[in-house]
Structures are given as C-alpha cells and as structure tokens.
C-alpha cells in the first residue's frame, strides 16, 4: 500500500517539540532502548505526570542509567523487547568513534554501548567500521504484547523505541499493544544496517493504523489514527 510519507525535517527533537506535537498530558511511556537515560530525563521534565517504563538489555548501559536516573516515576527493566519470550542473543557493540574527545571517552568507559541489537549487524560494520561487535550474550527478552498483558498496561500514550534494527519485531509481536498506543517514536533506516531491518515503508505496512506525523533524518513520529484524530 502506497503511503504518504512526508519529507524529512531537520528540526532537532527536543522536549518542547515533543510537547507541541503530542501534548503535555502524557501518562504512560514505554522507552525501549533506554541507554544511559538521556531521553528518560527529558520525559520526566516534559511530562510531569508520566510513568516511564524503561527497557535496556546491555548491562553497561543499565549501570549508567541507574546512576543517572533516580526517580520514583521510572521503572528500569533489564531486558529487551523483541520477537520472542525467554532469552535471545544480543550483539554487544564496542569501540569508540575516531578522535573521540575526552568527554565521549569518559561517557563510554567500557566501550560504545549504543549500537547493540538483537539483530546481527550487517551494513553497520561497513558504514561505521570503528564500531566493533565484540561479544554476543544471552539476555532476557519479552514481546511487547506479553509484557503489557502481564503487567496490566492498558493504554500507552507514547512508545519511544531505539531498537537498532529490531523495530519490525516490535511491530509484529506487539500488534495488540500497538492498537492501544497513541504515539510511536522510532528509528528507521532504508539501509539494512542490521539483518532483517525493515525500510520505513515496510515498517509502516506492518502498522496500518499508524501514519507519519513527523519524519526526521533517522527517526519517525507516528500517530495511531484510530486513537488520535488528525
């Protein structure tokens, strides 16, 4: 199905822009791929009544997130959201960008922990040769549908997904939860940086109830048209 995909905007994604696009009265946020908590802190500031469930499988990032975020409104879950329930292989990233300044080196004392994925790297290793995938570990994983059902999560106002190529797993194994999700912000790539990574158009075909509200260079904000009228 042909989709009306708007052109890319280069306006930075800030908390103020997010408030403008989806409103401030956000109560339930799922942050899938929470990393060190930079966006978690933004959610806490911009959405003062929101509960934030954060998911992060990389133990290095979990350690930094726990140090950076201390708020009763945040629950950090040391697991991935993916295509299965149980345990799955997670490809841990390492290395540092060439010429990384001391501030970046200090922020990644155990190596680059921002590109790990449940999906094996593909074109990523050619595009970012400094980023090394040094280890594969088994991590706990849940499908979005099973986790929300188990935890009694009914309506979701925002899912913020930074899944490094596994966005299609979210769409296919979380279809019921996505029907109850008002907005979805996720990464996309029209290159197969990770094995099986869908293009933006393919991702949209997996979620027919969603339309593009705003498109950024590497991310897209989607609106559930069955819950949020245009």
KALIN-V617886 format. One record per residue. N is the residue number from 1. RES is the residue in one small letter. NEAR is the number of other ideal C-beta (glycine too) atoms within 10 Angstrom. D_LAST is the distance of its C-alpha to the last C-alpha in Angstrom with 2 decimals. Layout:
[[N/RES/NEAR/D_LAST] [N/RES/NEAR/D_LAST]]
This chain:
[[1/x/6/19.76] [2/x/5/18.74] [3/x/13/15.56] [4/x/7/13.82] [5/x/13/14.90] [6/x/12/14.59] [7/x/5/17.91] [8/x/13/19.31] [9/x/12/19.17] [10/x/6/22.33] [11/x/9/21.16] [12/x/8/22.65] [13/x/16/20.65] [14/x/11/21.84] [15/x/16/21.23] [16/x/11/20.16] [17/x/16/17.50] [18/x/23/16.25] [19/x/14/16.25] [20/x/10/14.31] [21/x/14/11.50] [22/x/21/11.44] [23/x/13/13.61] [24/x/13/17.28] [25/x/11/17.58] [26/x/22/17.71] [27/x/12/20.48] [28/x/21/20.90] [29/x/24/21.03] [30/x/26/22.75] [31/x/26/24.18] [32/x/25/25.66] [33/x/24/28.24] [34/x/29/28.93] [35/x/21/31.89] [36/x/22/33.66] [37/x/26/30.99] [38/x/12/29.67] [39/x/21/26.02] [40/x/24/27.12] [41/x/16/28.59] [42/x/17/25.42] [43/x/26/23.48] [44/x/18/26.32] [45/x/9/26.27] [46/x/17/22.58] [47/x/24/21.76] [48/x/11/24.89] [49/x/10/24.27] [50/x/18/23.18] [51/x/17/25.40] [52/x/25/25.57] [53/x/21/27.07] [54/x/24/28.40] [55/x/25/29.80] [56/x/29/32.42] [57/x/25/35.23] [58/x/25/37.27] [59/x/14/40.05] [60/x/21/40.46] [61/x/22/36.88] [62/x/21/37.15] [63/x/15/40.22] [64/x/21/38.55] [65/x/22/35.44] [66/x/14/37.79] [67/x/10/39.60] [68/x/14/36.56] [69/x/20/34.46] [70/x/8/36.14] [71/x/12/33.76] [72/x/6/33.76] [73/x/16/29.97] [74/x/21/30.26] [75/x/12/31.64] [76/x/18/32.77] [77/x/20/33.27] [78/x/16/35.73] [79/x/17/34.28] [80/x/26/31.91] [81/x/28/28.97] [82/x/27/29.64] [83/x/19/30.52] [84/x/14/33.44] [85/x/15/34.92] [86/x/9/38.17] [87/x/13/39.20] [88/x/19/38.32] [89/x/13/39.54] [90/x/21/37.92] [91/x/21/38.84] [92/x/23/39.62] [93/x/23/39.35] [94/x/18/42.00] [95/x/17/43.51] [96/x/15/42.40] [97/x/13/41.12] [98/x/7/44.13] [99/x/7/45.24] [100/x/15/43.10] [101/x/9/43.98] [102/x/7/45.62] [103/x/7/42.42] [104/x/12/40.73] [105/x/11/43.92] [106/x/9/44.04] [107/x/15/40.46] [108/x/20/41.34] [109/x/10/44.90] [110/x/13/44.75] [111/x/16/43.04] [112/x/22/39.50] [113/x/22/37.51] [114/x/17/34.03] [115/x/21/33.97] [116/x/28/35.25] [117/x/26/33.57] [118/x/23/34.06] [119/x/25/34.03] [120/x/15/37.13] [121/x/23/36.82] [122/x/16/37.05] [123/x/15/36.34] [124/x/25/35.82] [125/x/13/39.60] [126/x/10/40.04] [127/x/12/37.26] [128/x/16/38.25] [129/x/10/41.94] [130/x/12/42.63] [131/x/20/40.37] [132/x/17/42.71] [133/x/17/41.87] [134/x/12/44.98] [135/x/12/44.66] [136/x/11/43.04] [137/x/14/42.88] [138/x/11/41.80] [139/x/19/39.03] [140/x/16/37.51] [141/x/24/34.26] [142/x/22/31.89] [143/x/21/29.02] [144/x/28/25.75] [145/x/18/25.96] [146/x/16/29.57] [147/x/21/29.21] [148/x/23/26.36] [149/x/14/28.28] [150/x/10/31.53] [151/x/11/30.21] [152/x/6/28.29] [153/x/17/24.89] [154/x/9/22.36] [155/x/11/18.89] [156/x/25/18.15] [157/x/21/15.76] [158/x/22/16.48] [159/x/24/18.70] [160/x/23/20.29] [161/x/22/22.33] [162/x/19/25.18] [163/x/22/27.06] [164/x/22/28.99] [165/x/26/28.34] [166/x/27/27.87] [167/x/27/24.07] [168/x/19/24.65] [169/x/24/26.72] [170/x/25/23.90] [171/x/22/21.69] [172/x/16/24.57] [173/x/21/26.23] [174/x/28/23.29] [175/x/15/21.18] [176/x/13/21.59] [177/x/23/20.75] [178/x/23/17.67] [179/x/14/16.38] [180/x/16/16.65] [181/x/24/15.19] [182/x/19/11.89] [183/x/23/12.29] [184/x/26/14.96] [185/x/23/16.75] [186/x/21/19.60] [187/x/20/22.22] [188/x/20/22.60] [189/x/19/25.47] [190/x/11/26.26] [191/x/12/29.87] [192/x/15/31.35] [193/x/21/32.43] [194/x/22/32.99] [195/x/15/34.20] [196/x/14/31.54] [197/x/26/28.66] [198/x/21/25.78] [199/x/14/24.25] [200/x/18/20.58] [201/x/13/20.11] [202/x/14/22.23] [203/x/22/20.38] [204/x/21/17.04] [205/x/13/19.06] [206/x/16/20.18] [207/x/22/16.73] [208/x/11/15.11] [209/x/14/12.37] [210/x/24/11.04] [211/x/17/9.48] [212/x/15/10.73] [213/x/18/9.08] [214/x/19/12.58] [215/x/17/15.88] [216/x/17/19.20] [217/x/9/22.73] [218/x/9/23.25] [219/x/16/20.12] [220/x/23/16.48] [221/x/21/13.58] [222/x/23/11.47] [223/x/20/8.51] [224/x/18/9.38] [225/x/13/6.99] [226/x/12/9.72] [227/x/16/9.66] [228/x/15/6.45] [229/x/6/3.80] [230/x/6/0.00]]
